[in-house]
Amino acid sequence: MLAPLHACMSRSSFAELNALTTRALELSASIDLGSLLKVYKPGAVSSDDPMAERKLKVEDYMIREVVHVPLHYNVEQAVETLISSEFHGMPVTEDGRLVGFITAKELLRNYNSPKMPISEIIRKGTVTVNPKMDLDDAARILFRYGLRNVPVINESGTLLGIISNLDIVRSHIERATPNKVAMIKNFLEAKHGISIMVRRRIVPVESLRPTQKEVYADELLGRKEEIKRGLVEPIIVIQKNDRFILVDGHHRALASKQMGVRQFSAFVLEPSRDVELGMERSAEDMGLFTLDDVKIIDGSHHPLVEITTRLLKSEQ
């Protein structure tokens, strides 16, 4: 959402932006975005990192601390373990090796036999993936077999982790749309006659300068939940000396600050020379210097929340 960029422009600038945006989109269609933006494992610092050259793997997003049950457990013990977890099924292990998988449905079918060993009811021949598999291939396996999650094992069968549908979704959200970054890059280069290097970096939250004066409380809460669950969708910033002008991601940035998160993943646009940006001047006019200057709106819904949470007639 590019509201921060648009909100800081005059009417004449809007006309200029529209023309440049059209041209930028034409250019982006011919740009090799693979060379412009290298999307890779979250946490890497620069697009010069060799990690940027490879595809995402299962090991980049799998959950390593896996809730699993030993083969000697009975139904009652397995049910208690499942209830205490966030999953709908669990790997079954023996001496650290995967021997099967048990689901909530299988436990419900045998709920009246609490002392029955799970070895008699577990699903054998479990679908698995290895940690070096491309994440896109793992997504196909989950979809093809209608699975919520799948165990990750090594060549000897040792359980290493688990990968779920949510992890796949998280990986796609964290890959910020290259076209969005490319459009901002092309606009600034055309407007100011500069060249811009784009890098994937970790930036200090305290060094962010906002360009949007308001955020919605409900969306802020939603972003906090995403961060708690490990979702790190990169923000987009422009580096100005030791500060970072925040172009996209105000809810994410403010949520992380309130949660005590000191650093955040970002696409950083690095201009070839220092130029005065219109959004920077507008931010100063609005008294925006740190994230503490951003107003949080209560009582009004973020447009996304308003659209996706319509009440049923009986609830209105």
N, C-alpha and C positions, 0 to 999 in steps of 0.2 A: 504494500500500500504506500503510494508516494505522496500522501497528503502533506507530510512535512515539507517536501520540495515545492509543491504547488502553492501551499499556504503562504509562502514567503515571497510571492512575486506580484508585481503590479499587473494591470490589465494588458499593457503593451508587452510585458514579459511573457504573459500567457500566450499571446499570439505567436511570439517568437518561439516559445517552448513547443507549441503545437507543430509549427513548421519543422523545428529541429527534431522533435520526437518522430515525426513521419519519416524524416531522413535517417534518423538513428535506427528505426526499425528496419528500413530498407538495407542499411549497412549491416545490421546484426544478422540479417538473413544470409549475407555473404561472408560474414566473419567466421573463422574457425574458432568457435567458443571453447573448444577443447584446449586450444593454445592460450586463449585469453584468460580463462578461469579453470584452474585445476581443482576439481572437487575430490576430496580425499578424506581420510580418517580424521574425525574431529580431534582437535588438540595439537595437530601439527602446526608449526609456526609460520611457514612461508611456502609459497607456491614453488620455490626453488628446491624444496625438500624432495628427495627422490620418492618419498611416500606419495607425492602428488601424481606420480606417473602410473600408479596401479589402481585397479578397480577395488571397490570396497569388498571386504571378505566377511564371512560369518563371524570370525573372531573379533572383528571391530565392533560388533553390536550385540553379541550374545551375552546372556546373563551368566556370570561365572559362579556366583554363589547360589547353587541350585537346591531347591527343596526336593528331596528325594526320600524314598522309603526303602529300608532293607528288606530283602526277600523273606526274612523270617517273621515279619510283622503279620498281625492278623487284621481283619476288616476294621475292627474298632480302633486300633492304633493308626491305621491308614486314614480313617475318616478324621480323627483328631488332627493329624498332620495336615491334611488337605484344608480343613477349616481354618487353620492358622496361617495358611498361605494365600496368595492372590491368584492361584492357578486353578484350572478346571481338571487337571490331571497331573500326574507326577511320574518321573522315571523310577523304576525299581532296580536296585543295585545289589550286588553281592561282591564283597571285597573290593568295592570301588568300580567294578565293571557293570555295564548296563546289561540287564537280563530281560527287561520288558518294560511295559508302561501300563499304568492303571489310571482310569478315568473316573470322574464323579458318577457317571452313569453306571459303570460296573460296580462301584461301591454301593450305590442305591439299590441295585438289583439284589444285593446280598446283605442289606442292612439288618435283616432279621437273623443273620448268622454272624454275630459280632466276633466270635472266636475262630471263624474259618480262616485258615492261612491264605494270604493273598497269592501265594504261589499257585493256588488252584484256580484263580480267576483272572490273573493278569493277562494282558494282551501281549502275546509273543509275536516275533517277527516284526518288531517295531521299526518304522521308518526313521532313519537317522541321517545326519549330515556331518561333514568334517569341518574343522575350523578354517581350512584354507579354501573352502568352496566360495565362489563368487556369491555375493549377497543376492543378486538378481536370480541366480539359479535356485537358491534356497527358497526365495519367494515363490518360484514356480512350483516347487515341491509342496509347499504349504497349500497353495491354491489347488493343485492337481488332486491332492488326496483329501482336501477339505479339512485340514488340520489347524488347530489353534496355535500349537507350538510343536517343536520337534527337538529331540535331544541331540547334542553335539558330542561326538566321541572321536578318539584318536584311532590309529590303526590296530591297537591292542584291545579296543573296546572299552577303554576307561572313559567314564563320564566326565566331560570337561565343562559343560554348560548346557544352556537351552536357548533356542531362538524362537521368538513368537511373532505373530502377526503385528503386534504393537511395535516390536523392535524394527520390523520392516517399514512400517508407517513412519516411525521416528527417523529412520535413515533418509527417507525421501523428503520429509519436512526440513531436515537439517541441511539439505542441499539447496541453499537459497537459489532462486531462479536466476540463471545466468543472464537471461534477457533483461531482467530488472537492473542488474548491475551494469550490463552493457549499455543500456539506455542512458543511465546517469553518467557513465563515463563518456559516451559520445556527445551528450549534451554539453557537458563542462568543457570538453576539448574544443568543440566547435565555437562555443560562446567566448572562451578566454584565449584561444590560440595556444593551448598547452598540450602536452602529452601526459598521460596518466598511467602509472603502473598499478595493477590490481594484485593484491596479495591476500592470502588467508592467514590471519594472525589472531593472537589472544591479546585483547586490549584491557587496560585498567578501567573499571567502571567509574572511578572517581575522576578520570580524565575526559569523560564524555561531556560535550556541550550540546544541550538539546536545541532543537529548532521548532518544536511543537509545544504549544503552551498548555495543552490540556490532554489528559488521558481519562479513560472510563474506568471506574472502580471495579465493575463486573469483569471487564476484560483483563484488568490487572490481576484479579483473583485467579482467573483462568490461566494466565501466564505463569503464575506462581505454581499452580498444580502441574503444569507442563514441566517446569524446571525441576520440581520435586521428583518427577517420574523420569528424569534424565534427558528430556528433550532440550536440545541446544540449537535452535534455529539461529543461524548467524545474523547479526545486525549488519547494517551497511554504514560506514563512516568515511569521512574525508580527513586525512591527517593534516593538521596545521601546527607545525613545530611540535610541542609536547602535548598538544590537545587533539581531540578527535571530534569533529563536527558530526553529530548524529543525524543521518539522513533518513534511515528507516529502522524501526525497532524500538520506539519509545516505551511501549508497554513492557517489552522484554527487559529493557535496560533498567527501568524503574523497579520492576518486580525483583530483579536480581539484587539491586541495591538494598531494597527493604528486607531481603532475605539474608543479607550479609555476604552475598557473593561478590568477591573482589575483582574477578576477571571474567570476560565474556568473549566467546568466539565471534569473529567479525570478518567481513570482506572490507579491506582497507584500500581506499583510493589514494594514491600518493602522487600529487601533482609534481611536474618537473620543475616548477618555480612557484613562489608564493604569490597568490592572487587574492583579491578581496572578493568574497562570494556574497551574492545577494541574500542568501539564506542566513549568512553570518550577520549581516547588517540588520536584517529583520529580527533575528533572535535578540540582538542587543537592544533594539527598539522596544521589544516586548519584555525586556528585563530577564532574559534567559541566559544564565551563565553556568549553572550546575543543574543536576537533576532535581535538587531541592526546590527549584523555582517553578517546576511543572505542577499545574493545578490538577487535582484528582476530582473528577465529576461524580458525585453520588446522585442517585435518583433517576438518571437517564441511562438507557442501555446502549452499549456499543452496537453498531448496525449489525454485526455478525450475530451477536447474541439475540438481538431483536428478531431476526429472520428465523433463526433455528430453534427458538424456544417458544413458539406460539402456543398458548394454552388451548385446551379443548373447551368447547362451549360450556360443559358442565363444571369447568374449573375457573371460568372467568367471573 
